[in-house]
Amino acid sequence: MRTLLTPCLLVLVMQHALAQPSAQQSDSAAGLKQQKDNIITANTILKIENLGININSDLPELRPTVSADGNLLFFICENHPANTKYNSIPNSQDIWYSERDSMGKWSEARHLKAPLNTSHYNAVYWISPDKNRILIRGAFIDGGYHGKGVSMSYRKTSGRWSEPQRLYIKNYEKYDRGLLSGASMTHDAQTLLLYMTPDKGSSLNDLYACFRQPDGSWSEPRTLGKQISLPGYDEMTPYVAADGVTMYFSSNRPGGIGDNDIWMTRRLDKSWQKWSEPVNLGAPINTKGWDAFFTLDAGGEYAYLTTNLNTYGESDIVRVKLLEKEKPNPVILVSGNVYNQKTKEPLSASLVYETLPDGVEAGNGVSSPVDGAFKIVLPYDKNYSIHATADKFFAVSENLNLDSMIKAGYKEIHKDLYLVPIEIGQVVRLNNVFFDFDKWDLRPESFVELDRVVTLLKENPKIEIEMSAHTDSHGTDEYNFKLSDNRAKSVREYILSKGIPESRIISKGYGETKPVVANDSDEHRQLNRRVEFTILKN
């Protein structure tokens, strides 16, 4: 039950302030420094929206972390009687959470149970877009706390969370020796952002990036370059928006309004060393106090913050609608479910999305063990292949070509993914095999898809397949048979060029004779134009 001792005041125009962590690495609200005067800019009025009594109480609520879809919120509640070490740790901090329904109403906050709330200071640093993984404070091994660091937990079939397991970061102990530290992660789960200091006892942090390695470990931390790492200043609480380019962070660098302020910068290349000149977000987002822990939903429309002005208690969670100049680049949020194509039952699977034609992994995800649901965030200006992976299945990949789309703003789309069991008679559609109009030469974007077929055949030496191509009903029967047959032959020749014996793959063009839907619309005709293979022997 969320108890309330003070009434909430509607806040129309205000500034934001956040708690500066103590030497105990605590996000204590007792240290909040707040400018008491309302700040009104010459031409801007911003509305601060208190998230209400289901989340905020007479106690300090701090450090919000919101999901990409804006419907799941984790935060810290301090000194709540339900907290794990309420009676034994000063300013005890535990993780609480709330979910927002289709009407925009937040559920009553609930205390996150073990194994994530422990006898130490607890916090959620990041939520994956699929909401099936969370990054938490502290290094845990098999559920036991082992000191500073960060750990990952996964949602289980029961809906509860797995025991956290630390992320192995090369030479981490060399860098985290100061009073404060923390983390966040990019939406694609490929880059880990840290703030910490290698100077023992220091309160001045720097920002670092670590990169996911093929074995699942993380590279040694690297500072983010001269634009970000200013000697003698405190750089902390980095948050990279869903576009993977725009970063917000807290710093007391010159040019600020007060103590630490929120700054915005954009990454200029893939090195994570070159950034645009950081811009102070200004009043009323920044105050004469200490401002940090800036976080966004994927739409980039709302920032979630902590404030102590006109609150239910010592500090509350609020959100503010950003100005256009403060927003990141727009993205697309893709949601769907992973299914067994044969049984239509939902599957828990790993997800991979790659850019075409280079086949570089652009990110990863996990579908829910409960219903196979997933969410991923895709920046514009790229061509993506998306597929799920699970043992004894072959994925039907999907194509999302965003490199020619006009950036019309944030969008949400639904696209289910299917996994085909590796069994005789199963048919797999290859959605990422491409030809130019009226031609059968493979385009380079096709190679990533076909290389997956090669891998399947190499890993399963008894499998034999028929590669087939199909057209819509436009054109004569003779034309369509010839076009489809030549396309099927082109695919077969590519696979044979990778060392697969000729006896294991035959090709055939079927023209328009095997439509999957009626040829009565452009969308249906596109579905009928396809390349697929059938497992003949296993």
VENTA-V982450 format. One record per pair of residues at least 4 apart in sequence whose C-alpha atoms are under 8 Angstrom apart, sorted by sequence separation. I is the first residue (numbers start at 1). J is the second residue. D is the distance in whole Angstrom. If there is no record, write none. Layout:
[[I	J	D] [I	J	D]]
This chain:
[[21	25	6] [22	26	5] [28	32	8] [40	44	7] [41	45	7] [51	55	6] [52	56	6] [53	57	6] [56	60	8] [57	61	8] [66	70	6] [67	71	6] [79	83	7] [82	86	7] [85	89	6] [86	90	8] [100	104	6] [101	105	5] [112	116	7] [113	117	6] [114	118	7] [118	122	7] [127	131	6] [128	132	7] [140	144	5] [141	145	7] [155	159	6] [156	160	6] [171	175	7] [172	176	7] [173	177	7] [185	189	6] [186	190	7] [212	216	6] [213	217	5] [224	228	6] [225	229	6] [226	230	7] [240	244	6] [241	245	7] [252	256	7] [256	260	7] [257	261	7] [268	272	8] [269	273	8] [281	285	6] [282	286	5] [283	287	6] [287	291	7] [296	300	6] [297	301	7] [307	311	8] [311	315	6] [312	316	7] [322	326	6] [323	327	7] [339	343	8] [340	344	5] [341	345	8] [355	359	5] [356	360	8] [367	371	8] [368	372	4] [389	393	7] [390	394	8] [401	405	8] [422	426	7] [435	439	6] [436	440	7] [442	446	7] [443	447	8] [446	450	6] [447	451	6] [448	452	7] [449	453	7] [450	454	6] [451	455	6] [452	456	6] [453	457	6] [454	458	6] [455	459	6] [456	460	6] [457	461	6] [475	479	6] [476	480	6] [477	481	6] [478	482	6] [479	483	6] [480	484	6] [481	485	6] [482	486	6] [483	487	6] [484	488	6] [485	489	6] [486	490	6] [487	491	6] [488	492	6] [489	493	6] [490	494	6] [491	495	6] [492	496	6] [493	497	6] [494	498	7] [495	499	7] [496	500	5] [500	504	7] [501	505	8] [502	506	8] [510	514	7] [515	519	8] [520	524	6] [521	525	6] [522	526	6] [523	527	7] [524	528	6] [525	529	6] [526	530	8] [21	26	5] [22	27	7] [40	45	7] [51	56	7] [56	61	6] [66	71	7] [67	72	5] [78	83	8] [81	86	6] [86	91	8] [100	105	5] [101	106	7] [112	117	7] [117	122	6] [127	132	8] [128	133	5] [140	145	5] [141	146	7] [155	160	6] [156	161	6] [176	181	7] [185	190	8] [186	191	6] [197	202	7] [212	217	6] [213	218	6] [224	229	6] [240	245	7] [241	246	6] [256	261	6] [267	272	7] [269	274	6] [281	286	7] [282	287	8] [286	291	6] [296	301	7] [297	302	7] [308	313	8] [311	316	6] [322	327	6] [339	344	5] [340	345	5] [354	359	5] [355	360	6] [367	372	5] [368	373	5] [389	394	7] [421	426	7] [435	440	6] [436	441	7] [457	462	8] [475	480	6] [495	500	6] [496	501	6] [519	524	6] [520	525	7] [21	27	4] [22	28	7] [66	72	6] [67	73	6] [80	86	7] [86	92	6] [100	106	4] [101	107	8] [116	122	8] [127	133	6] [128	134	6] [139	145	6] [140	146	5] [155	161	5] [156	162	6] [185	191	6] [186	192	7] [197	203	8] [212	218	5] [213	219	7] [223	229	7] [229	235	7] [240	246	6] [241	247	6] [252	258	8] [267	273	8] [268	274	5] [269	275	8] [296	302	6] [297	303	7] [308	314	6] [309	315	8] [339	345	5] [340	346	6] [354	360	5] [355	361	7] [367	373	5] [368	374	6] [389	395	6] [420	426	7] [435	441	6] [436	442	8] [457	463	6] [496	502	6] [518	524	6] [519	525	5] [20	27	6] [21	28	6] [66	73	5] [79	86	6] [85	92	6] [99	106	6] [100	107	6] [127	134	5] [138	145	7] [139	146	5] [140	147	8] [154	161	6] [155	162	6] [185	192	5] [186	193	8] [197	204	7] [211	218	5] [212	219	7] [228	235	8] [240	247	4] [241	248	8] [252	259	6] [253	260	8] [267	274	6] [268	275	5] [296	303	5] [308	315	4] [339	346	4] [340	347	6] [354	361	4] [355	362	6] [367	374	5] [388	395	6] [420	427	8] [435	442	5] [436	443	7] [457	464	8] [517	524	6] [518	525	8] [19	27	6] [20	28	7] [65	73	6] [66	74	6] [84	92	8] [98	106	6] [99	107	5] [126	134	6] [127	135	7] [138	146	7] [139	147	5] [153	161	6] [154	162	5] [184	192	6] [185	193	6] [196	204	8] [197	205	5] [210	218	6] [211	219	5] [239	247	6] [240	248	6] [252	260	4] [267	275	5] [268	276	7] [295	303	6] [296	304	6] [307	315	5] [308	316	6] [338	346	6] [339	347	5] [353	361	6] [354	362	5] [366	374	7] [367	375	8] [387	395	6] [388	396	8] [420	428	7] [434	442	6] [435	443	6] [517	525	8] [19	28	6] [20	29	8] [22	31	7] [64	73	7] [65	74	5] [83	92	7] [98	107	5] [125	134	7] [126	135	5] [138	147	6] [139	148	6] [153	162	5] [154	163	8] [183	192	7] [184	193	5] [196	205	5] [197	206	6] [210	219	5] [238	247	7] [239	248	5] [251	260	5] [252	261	6] [266	275	6] [267	276	7] [294	303	7] [295	304	5] [306	315	7] [307	316	5] [337	346	7] [338	347	5] [352	361	7] [353	362	6] [354	363	7] [365	374	7] [387	396	6] [388	397	8] [433	442	7] [434	443	6] [471	480	6] [519	528	8] [19	29	5] [21	31	7] [64	74	6] [65	75	6] [83	93	7] [84	94	7] [98	108	6] [124	134	7] [125	135	5] [126	136	7] [138	148	5] [139	149	5] [140	150	8] [153	163	6] [154	164	8] [183	193	5] [184	194	7] [195	205	6] [196	206	6] [210	220	6] [238	248	6] [239	249	6] [250	260	6] [251	261	5] [265	275	6] [266	276	5] [294	304	6] [295	305	7] [306	316	6] [307	317	7] [338	348	7] [352	362	8] [353	363	6] [365	375	8] [387	397	4] [433	443	8] [517	527	7] [18	29	8] [19	30	7] [20	31	6] [64	75	4] [79	90	8] [83	94	6] [98	109	5] [124	135	6] [125	136	5] [137	148	8] [138	149	5] [139	150	5] [140	151	6] [153	164	5] [183	194	4] [195	206	6] [196	207	7] [210	221	5] [238	249	4] [250	261	5] [251	262	7] [265	276	5] [294	305	6] [306	317	5] [307	318	7] [338	349	7] [352	363	6] [353	364	6] [365	376	7] [386	397	5] [387	398	6] [434	445	7] [516	527	7] [517	528	7] [19	31	6] [20	32	6] [63	75	5] [64	76	7] [79	91	5] [80	92	8] [97	109	5] [98	110	6] [124	136	4] [125	137	7] [137	149	7] [138	150	5] [139	151	5] [152	164	5] [153	165	7] [182	194	6] [183	195	6] [195	207	5] [196	208	8] [209	221	5] [210	222	7] [237	249	5] [238	250	7] [250	262	5] [251	263	7] [265	277	6] [266	278	8] [293	305	7] [305	317	6] [306	318	6] [352	364	5] [385	397	6] [386	398	5] [433	445	7] [434	446	6] [516	528	6] [19	32	4] [20	33	8] [62	75	6] [63	76	6] [78	91	6] [79	92	5] [96	109	6] [97	110	5] [123	136	6] [124	137	6] [137	150	5] [138	151	6] [151	164	6] [152	165	5] [181	194	7] [182	195	5] [194	207	6] [195	208	6] [208	221	5] [209	222	5] [236	249	6] [237	250	6] [249	262	6] [250	263	6] [265	278	5] [304	317	7] [305	318	5] [351	364	5] [352	365	6] [385	398	6] [386	399	6] [432	445	7] [433	446	4] [471	484	6] [492	505	7] [515	528	5] [18	32	6] [19	33	7] [61	75	7] [62	76	5] [78	92	6] [79	93	6] [96	110	5] [97	111	7] [122	136	7] [123	137	5] [136	150	6] [137	151	7] [151	165	5] [152	166	6] [181	195	5] [182	196	7] [193	207	7] [194	208	5] [208	222	5] [209	223	6] [235	249	7] [236	250	5] [248	262	7] [249	263	5] [264	278	5] [265	279	6] [304	318	6] [305	319	6] [350	364	7] [351	365	5] [385	399	5] [386	400	8] [432	446	6] [433	447	8] [470	484	5] [492	506	7] [17	32	7] [18	33	7] [61	76	6] [62	77	6] [78	93	5] [96	111	5] [97	112	7] [122	137	6] [135	150	7] [136	151	5] [151	166	4] [152	167	7] [180	195	8] [181	196	5] [193	208	6] [194	209	6] [208	223	4] [209	224	7] [235	250	6] [236	251	6] [248	263	6] [249	264	7] [263	278	6] [264	279	5] [304	319	4] [305	320	8] [350	365	6] [351	366	6] [384	399	6] [385	400	6] [469	484	5] [492	507	6] [17	33	7] [18	34	8] [61	77	5] [62	78	8] [77	93	6] [78	94	7] [95	111	6] [96	112	5] [121	137	8] [122	138	8] [135	151	6] [136	152	6] [150	166	6] [151	167	5] [180	196	6] [181	197	8] [193	209	5] [194	210	8] [207	223	6] [208	224	6] [234	250	8] [235	251	5] [248	264	5] [263	279	5] [264	280	6] [303	319	5] [304	320	7] [350	366	5] [351	367	7] [383	399	8] [384	400	5] [433	449	7] [468	484	8] [469	485	7] [512	528	8] [17	34	6] [60	77	6] [61	78	6] [76	93	6] [77	94	6] [94	111	8] [95	112	6] [135	152	5] [136	153	8] [149	166	7] [150	167	6] [180	197	8] [192	209	6] [193	210	7] [206	223	7] [207	224	6] [234	251	5] [235	252	7] [247	264	6] [248	265	7] [263	280	4] [264	281	7] [302	319	6] [303	320	5] [349	366	6] [350	367	6] [383	400	6] [384	401	6] [432	449	6] [433	450	7] [468	485	8] [16	34	8] [17	35	8] [59	77	7] [60	78	5] [76	94	6] [77	95	7] [94	112	8] [134	152	6] [135	153	7] [149	167	8] [178	196	7] [191	209	7] [192	210	5] [233	251	7] [234	252	6] [246	264	7] [247	265	5] [262	280	6] [263	281	6] [302	320	5] [303	321	7] [348	366	7] [349	367	5] [383	401	4] [384	402	7] [469	487	6] [489	507	6] [59	78	6] [60	79	8] [76	95	5] [77	96	7] [133	152	7] [134	153	5] [177	196	7] [178	197	5] [191	210	6] [192	211	6] [233	252	6] [234	253	7] [246	265	6] [247	266	6] [261	280	7] [262	281	6] [302	321	5] [303	322	7] [348	367	5] [349	368	8] [382	401	6] [383	402	5] [398	417	7] [430	449	7] [469	488	5] [488	507	5] [489	508	7] [15	35	8] [59	79	7] [75	95	6] [76	96	6] [116	136	8] [133	153	6] [134	154	7] [143	163	5] [176	196	5] [177	197	6] [178	198	6] [191	211	5] [192	212	8] [233	253	6] [246	266	4] [247	267	8] [261	281	8] [301	321	6] [302	322	6] [347	367	7] [348	368	6] [349	369	8] [382	402	5] [383	403	6] [397	417	7] [468	488	5] [488	508	6] [59	80	7] [74	95	7] [75	96	5] [95	116	8] [133	154	5] [142	163	7] [143	164	6] [175	196	7] [176	197	5] [177	198	5] [178	199	6] [179	200	8] [190	211	6] [191	212	6] [207	228	8] [245	266	5] [246	267	6] [301	322	6] [347	368	8] [348	369	5] [381	402	5] [382	403	4] [396	417	7] [397	418	8] [467	488	6] [488	509	6] [74	96	6] [75	97	6] [95	117	6] [132	154	6] [133	155	6] [142	164	7] [143	165	7] [175	197	6] [176	198	5] [177	199	6] [178	200	5] [179	201	6] [190	212	5] [207	229	7] [245	267	5] [300	322	8] [347	369	7] [348	370	8] [380	402	5] [381	403	4] [382	404	8] [395	417	8] [396	418	5] [485	507	7] [487	509	7] [15	38	6] [74	97	4] [94	117	6] [132	155	5] [141	164	7] [142	165	6] [149	172	8] [175	198	4] [177	200	5] [178	201	5] [179	202	6] [180	203	6] [189	212	8] [206	229	6] [230	253	8] [245	268	8] [262	285	8] [348	371	8] [349	372	7] [380	403	6] [381	404	7] [395	418	6] [396	419	6] [485	508	5] [486	509	7] [14	38	5] [15	39	6] [73	97	5] [74	98	7] [94	118	8] [140	164	6] [141	165	5] [174	198	6] [175	199	8] [177	201	7] [178	202	5] [179	203	6] [181	205	8] [256	280	7] [262	286	6] [347	371	7] [348	372	5] [381	405	7] [395	419	5] [396	420	7] [467	491	7] [484	508	8] [485	509	4] [13	38	7] [14	39	6] [72	97	7] [73	98	5] [140	165	5] [141	166	6] [177	202	8] [178	203	6] [180	205	7] [255	280	8] [257	282	7] [261	286	6] [346	371	5] [347	372	5] [380	405	7] [394	419	6] [395	420	6] [467	492	7] [484	509	4] [485	510	7] [13	39	7] [14	40	8] [72	98	6] [73	99	6] [139	165	7] [140	166	5] [178	204	8] [234	260	8] [256	282	8] [257	283	8] [261	287	7] [301	327	7] [346	372	5] [356	382	8] [357	383	8] [393	419	6] [394	420	5] [483	509	8] [484	510	6] [485	511	8] [13	40	7] [72	99	5] [93	120	8] [94	121	7] [95	122	6] [139	166	5] [178	205	8] [300	327	6] [355	382	7] [356	383	5] [380	407	7] [393	420	5] [394	421	6] [482	509	7] [484	511	5] [71	99	5] [72	100	6] [83	111	8] [93	121	5] [94	122	5] [95	123	6] [115	143	7] [136	164	8] [138	166	8] [139	167	7] [148	176	8] [204	232	7] [205	233	8] [206	234	6] [207	235	6] [258	286	8] [300	328	6] [355	383	6] [356	384	6] [393	421	4] [394	422	6] [481	509	6] [483	511	7] [71	100	5] [82	111	7] [92	121	7] [93	122	6] [94	123	7] [95	124	7] [204	233	6] [205	234	5] [206	235	5] [207	236	6] [257	286	7] [258	287	6] [259	288	6] [260	289	7] [261	290	7] [262	291	6] [300	329	8] [338	367	7] [355	384	5] [356	385	7] [388	417	7] [390	419	8] [392	421	6] [393	422	5] [481	510	6] [482	511	8] [70	100	8] [71	101	7] [93	123	8] [204	234	5] [205	235	5] [206	236	6] [257	287	6] [258	288	4] [259	289	5] [260	290	5] [261	291	5] [262	292	6] [300	330	7] [337	367	7] [354	384	6] [355	385	6] [387	417	7] [388	418	7] [389	419	8] [392	422	6] [480	510	8] [481	511	4] [29	60	6] [203	234	8] [204	235	7] [205	236	6] [207	238	7] [257	288	6] [258	289	6] [259	290	5] [260	291	5] [261	292	7] [299	330	7] [353	384	6] [354	385	5] [388	419	7] [480	511	5] [481	512	8] [13	45	6] [14	46	8] [29	61	8] [258	290	7] [259	291	7] [260	292	7] [262	294	7] [299	331	7] [353	385	6] [354	386	7] [396	428	6] [399	431	6] [480	512	7] [13	46	6] [14	47	8] [29	62	7] [84	117	7] [85	118	8] [150	183	7] [298	331	7] [339	372	7] [353	386	4] [395	428	8] [396	429	6] [397	430	7] [398	431	6] [399	432	6] [12	46	7] [13	47	6] [14	48	7] [84	118	6] [85	119	6] [337	371	7] [338	372	5] [352	386	6] [353	387	6] [394	428	8] [396	430	6] [397	431	6] [398	432	7] [477	511	7] [12	47	5] [13	48	7] [27	62	7] [84	119	6] [85	120	8] [298	333	7] [337	372	5] [338	373	6] [351	386	7] [352	387	6] [396	431	7] [397	432	7] [477	512	7] [11	47	7] [12	48	6] [27	63	8] [337	373	4] [338	374	8] [351	387	6] [352	388	6] [11	48	6] [12	49	8] [336	373	6] [337	374	6] [351	388	4] [352	389	8] [11	49	7] [335	373	7] [336	374	6] [350	388	6] [351	389	6] [467	505	7] [10	49	8] [11	50	8] [335	374	6] [336	375	7] [349	388	6] [350	389	5] [464	503	8] [465	504	6] [466	505	6] [467	506	6] [468	507	6] [469	508	7] [470	509	6] [471	510	8] [472	511	7] [473	512	5] [10	50	8] [195	235	7] [196	236	8] [335	375	4] [349	389	6] [350	390	7] [464	504	4] [465	505	5] [466	506	5] [467	507	5] [468	508	5] [469	509	5] [470	510	5] [471	511	5] [472	512	5] [169	210	8] [195	236	5] [250	291	7] [334	375	6] [335	376	7] [349	390	5] [450	491	8] [454	495	6] [463	504	7] [464	505	6] [465	506	7] [466	507	6] [467	508	6] [468	509	6] [469	510	6] [470	511	5] [471	512	5] [195	237	6] [250	292	5] [333	375	7] [334	376	5] [348	390	8] [453	495	8] [458	500	7] [466	508	7] [468	510	7] [469	511	7] [470	512	6] [19	62	8] [55	98	7] [194	237	8] [195	238	7] [249	292	7] [250	293	8] [333	376	6] [334	377	6] [440	483	7] [457	500	7] [470	513	8] [472	515	7] [488	531	7] [18	62	8] [194	238	7] [249	293	8] [333	377	5] [334	378	7] [439	483	7] [450	494	8] [451	495	8] [454	498	7] [470	514	7] [116	161	8] [137	182	7] [193	238	7] [249	294	7] [281	326	7] [332	377	6] [333	378	6] [438	483	7] [450	495	7] [470	515	8] [76	122	8] [115	161	8] [175	221	8] [193	239	8] [248	294	7] [331	377	7] [332	378	5] [440	486	6] [441	487	7] [454	500	7] [473	519	6] [76	123	6] [115	162	7] [116	163	7] [170	217	8] [225	272	8] [226	273	8] [227	274	7] [228	275	8] [331	378	6] [332	379	6] [385	432	7] [440	487	5] [472	519	7] [75	123	7] [115	163	6] [116	164	7] [169	217	6] [170	218	6] [172	220	7] [224	272	6] [225	273	4] [226	274	8] [227	275	6] [331	379	5] [332	380	7] [439	487	8] [442	490	7] [4	53	8] [75	124	7] [115	164	7] [135	184	8] [168	217	5] [169	218	5] [170	219	6] [171	220	6] [172	221	7] [224	273	5] [225	274	6] [227	276	7] [330	379	7] [331	380	6] [441	490	7] [442	491	7] [28	78	8] [74	124	7] [167	217	7] [168	218	6] [169	219	6] [170	220	5] [171	221	8] [223	273	8] [224	274	8] [225	275	8] [227	277	7] [228	278	8] [330	380	7] [338	388	7] [440	490	7] [2	53	7] [55	106	7] [167	218	7] [169	220	6] [170	221	8] [227	278	7] [2	54	7] [5	57	8] [6	58	7] [54	106	6] [55	107	8] [169	221	8] [397	449	8] [473	525	8] [2	55	8] [4	57	5] [5	58	5] [54	107	6] [55	108	6] [184	237	8] [186	239	8] [472	525	5] [2	56	7] [3	57	6] [4	58	5] [52	106	8] [54	108	4] [55	109	5] [182	236	8] [183	237	7] [184	238	7] [185	239	8] [186	240	6] [187	241	8] [239	293	8] [472	526	7] [2	57	6] [3	58	6] [51	106	8] [53	108	8] [54	109	6] [182	237	7] [183	238	7] [184	239	6] [185	240	7] [186	241	7] [187	242	6] [237	292	6] [238	293	8] [239	294	7] [241	296	7] [242	297	8] [186	242	7] [188	244	8] [236	292	8] [237	293	6] [239	295	6] [242	298	5] [472	528	5] [125	182	8] [187	244	7] [237	294	8] [241	298	7] [242	299	8] [471	528	6] [472	529	6] [125	183	6] [126	184	6] [129	187	6] [186	244	6] [242	300	8] [470	528	7] [471	529	4] [65	124	7] [68	127	8] [125	184	5] [126	185	6] [128	187	6] [241	300	7] [470	529	5] [471	530	7] [63	123	8] [65	125	7] [66	126	8] [67	127	6] [68	128	8] [69	129	7] [125	185	8] [469	529	8] [470	530	5] [65	126	6] [66	127	7] [67	128	7] [68	129	5] [128	189	8] [469	530	6] [470	531	6] [65	127	7] [67	129	6] [264	326	8] [394	456	8] [469	531	4] [28	91	7] [209	272	8] [468	531	6] [469	532	6] [67	131	7] [467	531	7] [468	532	5] [26	91	8] [467	532	6] [468	533	6] [467	533	4] [26	93	8] [466	533	5] [467	534	7] [465	533	6] [466	534	5] [465	534	5] [466	535	7] [465	535	5] [466	536	7] [464	535	6] [465	536	5] [463	535	7] [464	536	5] [465	537	7] [463	536	7] [464	537	5] [463	537	5] [464	538	7] [462	537	7] [463	538	4] [462	538	5] [330	407	7] [333	410	8] [335	412	8] [339	416	8] [341	418	5] [330	408	8] [331	409	7] [332	410	6] [333	411	6] [334	412	6] [335	413	6] [336	414	5] [337	415	8] [338	416	6] [339	417	6] [340	418	6] [341	419	6] [342	420	7] [460	538	8] [298	377	8] [330	409	5] [331	410	5] [332	411	5] [333	412	5] [334	413	5] [335	414	5] [336	415	5] [337	416	5] [338	417	5] [339	418	5] [340	419	5] [341	420	5] [342	421	7] [330	410	5] [331	411	7] [332	412	6] [333	413	6] [334	414	6] [335	415	6] [336	416	5] [337	417	6] [338	418	6] [339	419	6] [340	420	6] [341	421	8] [332	413	7] [334	415	7] [335	416	8] [336	417	7] [338	419	7] [340	421	7] [246	328	6] [245	328	8] [246	329	7] [245	329	8] [243	328	7] [242	328	8] [243	329	6] [241	328	6] [243	330	7] [357	444	6] [358	445	8] [243	331	6] [357	445	4] [242	331	7] [356	445	5] [357	446	7] [359	448	6] [357	447	7] [358	448	8] [357	448	7] [356	448	8] [26	121	7] [433	531	7] [431	530	7] [430	530	7] [431	531	7] [429	530	7] [430	531	6] [429	531	6] [430	532	5] [429	532	4] [430	533	8] [428	532	5] [429	533	7] [427	532	7] [428	533	5] [2	108	8] [427	533	6] [428	534	6] [1	108	8] [2	109	8] [427	534	4] [426	534	6] [427	535	7] [425	534	6] [426	535	6] [424	534	8] [425	535	5] [299	410	5] [424	535	5] [425	536	6] [299	411	8] [423	535	7] [424	536	5] [422	535	8] [424	537	6] [424	538	6] [423	538	7] [242	377	7] [243	378	7] [244	379	7] [242	378	8] [243	379	5] [242	379	7] [25	179	6] [24	179	7] [25	180	5] [23	179	6] [25	181	7] [23	180	7] [21	180	7] [190	362	8] [190	363	6] [68	242	8] [188	362	7] [189	363	6] [190	364	8] [188	363	4] [189	364	6] [187	363	8] [188	364	6] [189	365	8] [188	365	8] [188	376	8] [187	376	8] [188	377	7] [187	377	7] [157	368	8] [159	370	7] [156	368	8] [157	369	5] [158	370	7] [155	368	7] [156	369	6] [157	370	5] [155	369	7] [156	370	8] [70	297	5] [68	296	8] [69	297	6] [70	298	7] [64	293	7] [66	295	7] [68	297	5] [69	298	6] [63	293	6] [65	295	6] [66	296	7] [67	297	6] [68	298	5] [69	299	8] [64	295	7] [66	297	6] [67	298	8] [68	299	8] [133	366	8] [132	366	6] [130	365	7] [132	367	7] [129	365	8] [130	366	7] [132	368	6] [128	365	8] [130	367	7] [46	284	8] [66	304	8] [130	368	8] [65	304	8] [64	304	6] [64	305	7] [41	283	7] [63	305	7] [64	306	7] [40	283	8] [41	284	7] [63	306	7] [130	373	8] [131	374	8] [39	283	7] [40	284	7] [62	306	6] [130	374	5] [131	375	8] [39	284	6] [61	306	7] [129	374	8] [130	375	4] [129	375	5] [130	376	6] [129	376	5] [129	377	7] [35	287	6] [34	287	8] [35	288	6] [60	313	6] [61	314	8] [62	315	7] [64	317	7] [34	288	7] [35	289	6] [58	312	5] [59	313	5] [60	314	5] [61	315	6] [62	316	7] [34	289	5] [57	312	6] [58	313	4] [59	314	6] [60	315	5] [61	316	5] [62	317	7] [33	289	5] [34	290	8] [56	312	7] [57	313	6] [58	314	7] [59	315	7] [60	316	6] [61	317	6] [32	289	8] [33	290	6] [56	313	8] [32	290	7] [53	312	8] [57	316	8] [56	316	6] [56	317	7] [55	317	8] [69	333	8] [50	316	7] [51	317	6] [50	317	6] [51	318	5] [15	283	7] [16	284	7] [50	318	4] [51	319	7] [15	284	5] [16	285	6] [17	286	8] [49	318	5] [50	319	7] [14	284	6] [15	285	6] [16	286	6] [17	287	7] [20	290	6] [48	318	6] [49	319	5] [15	286	7] [16	287	6] [18	289	8] [19	290	7] [48	319	6] [49	320	6] [15	287	6] [17	289	6] [18	290	6] [19	291	8] [48	320	5] [17	290	6] [18	291	5] [36	309	8] [47	320	6] [48	321	8] [17	291	5] [18	292	6] [34	308	7] [46	320	7] [47	321	7] [16	291	7] [17	292	8] [18	293	8] [34	309	8] [46	321	7] [32	308	8] [29	314	7] [29	315	7] [18	305	8] [18	306	6] [16	305	7] [17	306	6] [18	307	6] [16	306	7] [17	307	5] [18	308	8] [16	307	5] [17	308	7] [16	308	8] [16	309	8] [14	309	8] [11	310	7] [10	310	8] [9	310	5] [8	310	6] [9	311	7] [8	311	5] [7	311	7] [8	312	5] [6	311	8] [7	312	6] [6	312	5] [5	312	7] [6	313	6] [4	312	7] [5	313	7] [4	313	8] [68	377	8]]
